[in-house]
Amino acid sequence: MTTPRHRNRQASRRLVAAVGGLAAAAIAVSLAVPAQAAGSTLQAAAAETGRYFGTAMAGHYFNNSGTLNITNREFNMITAENEMKMDATEPSQNNFNYSSGDQIVNWALQNGKRVRGHALAWHSQQPGWMQNQSGTTLRNSMLNHVTKVAQHYKGKIYAWDVVNEAFADGSSGARRDSNLQRTGNDWIEAAFRAARSADPGAKLCYNDYNTDNWSHAKTQAVYNMVKDFKSRGVPIDCVGFQAHFNSGNPVPSNYHTTLGNFAALGVDVQITELDIEGSGSSQADQFKGVVQACLSVARCTGITVWGVKDSDSWRSSGTPLLFDGSGNKKQAYTSVLNQLNAGGTPVEGGGTTNPTQNPTQNPTQNPTQNPTTNPTTPPPTGGGSCSVTYSEGQKWSDRFNGNVTVRANGNISSWTTTVQLQYPQLISAVWGGQASWPAQRTMVVQGGSLANGQSTTFGFTVNHGGNWTWPSISCSAS
Ligand code: G3I
């Protein structure tokens, strides 16, 4: 993916290459490109990773200029919180009302944002007339609703939650009982096919909650449905993970495994309704964990929080969002922003369990030069008091990610690492560190003080040009 940062880097590399010619003429040249620009808003920081950062937005946001300003400044993907649901858009049968939904969609598009449509078919928030239907009548009403609403918004929607929350909680792994489910087990795929016909340009997603922990039966059940859909050509492009967390349902440590395994089925994954009840550093750490999990999976294309201010939340007493009731940035906000700017620590493939090969994530040519264990580069002979460990990150057919951990041996006030590439490799992205380029295939990354035993990490992407050799890395400290 090409991000503004990538383009800057490419321009910088061309400049460095030109200067390299002068260096050959015995002129000592040291050129530092500008330090990596950190995104100062959530949308800017996420864009640097090739992802979006979104929020749910309700009609009442238009009555509060403060909330509207934050929404415009921080977010570039918009989900209508209630205004595009079945009860809002078809209050009486075949009488469609798009006024509230249109207000949000038009505002988003006019302000350069994309829209996530929520939701075409759901057991909840059905209009009264639909709640009273069953069988073929209900099936046809549902399909008509999907078709008409998707046609109305055709060309304006990045991704639709075609079906929402169709699986039961608990250990059964079964479908949720609902009037829609009782029309026949194929109601979900029928909805997806209708949505594809109505708006072929929109990504079509299945969206649910309590599907974050890979070991949970509900997660497995949704995974198996998506796998089945992909194998039978049912048009599904993405899976949304609502991500409503609290102390009884914390962010699972295997979240990246879940996201990676779904992505490995050949779908995009998105965090669609993120909120985490709590406060202070524990809340901030959990938000950070969600961002890390998404950043670790190439096909996790974005994160949406379920509202802007705590006071706007559907569970406001749990203060689960990134801005307090006055619109001030919370610790959780800073944690998310910093993690987006630091980038992720990509993990290999999909995860540890039940991985399905995905050609876009796992290149078929397995480079023989790549050892399977992580070598440790000893401290440089220059006698510095830091050491570096290189670990392999995600690999694609044309590029690979690498992660470097710098560890202090004794207290140090600064550290400098030199990353040496081999021809024809080029670095296309750096995260978590400030880089300069004294020569075309030499990158210097520097950082500040570390206490004895403390470590810090940065990462980069190498366009390998056919040479999979790991870069050599040295470290010096003062
Ligand atoms: O607007 C009416 C108001 O006129 C009326 O006086 C009041 C009386 O109860 O109700 C108001 O409507 C409420 C609406 O939110 C707007 O505030 C509904 O009662 C209330 O049920 C509705 O709740 C929404 C909920 O979905 C319904 O299931 C929440 O705002 C919305 O955040 C929530 O969002 C869901 C996602 O769609 C799916 N995933 C879970 C998520 C959280 O529950």
Residues whose N, C-alpha, C, O or C-beta is under 5 A from the ligand:
A	BS01	G3I	E81 W314
